[in-house]
């Protein structure tokens, strides 16, 4: 698949007339600025890299079963919440 963006944010900064070629797996195989769109699908608006979701809930596994009981003062996670 070929895509063409009038403007795209590349590692070196903003570029114009960017041609993006993507294989069947969705991997970008070529990327170039100042390219003729040819038969590429034209994208509306500027293009920026996707933001991966890298957050984790691993700490919740460590807390499991440790926050539901009240302390000596009578408070617990649930009273705090």
Residue pairs with C-beta under 8 A, 6 or more apart in sequence:
1 21
1 22
1 41
2 19
2 20
2 21
2 22
2 38
2 39
2 40
2 41
3 19
3 20
3 21
3 22
3 40
3 41
3 42
3 43
4 17
4 18
4 19
4 20
4 35
4 37
4 38
4 40
4 41
4 42
4 43
5 17
5 18
5 20
5 42
5 43
5 46
5 47
6 16
6 17
6 42
6 43
6 46
7 14
7 15
7 16
7 18
7 46
7 47
8 14
8 15
8 18
8 20
8 33
8 46
8 47
8 48
9 15
9 46
9 47
9 48
9 49
10 18
10 31
10 33
14 46
15 33
15 34
16 33
16 34
17 33
17 34
17 35
17 36
17 37
18 31
18 32
18 33
18 35
18 47
19 30
19 31
19 32
19 35
19 36
19 37
19 38
19 40
20 28
20 30
20 31
20 40
20 47
21 28
21 29
21 30
21 31
22 28
22 29
23 29
67 76
67 77
68 76
68 77
68 78
69 76
70 76
70 79
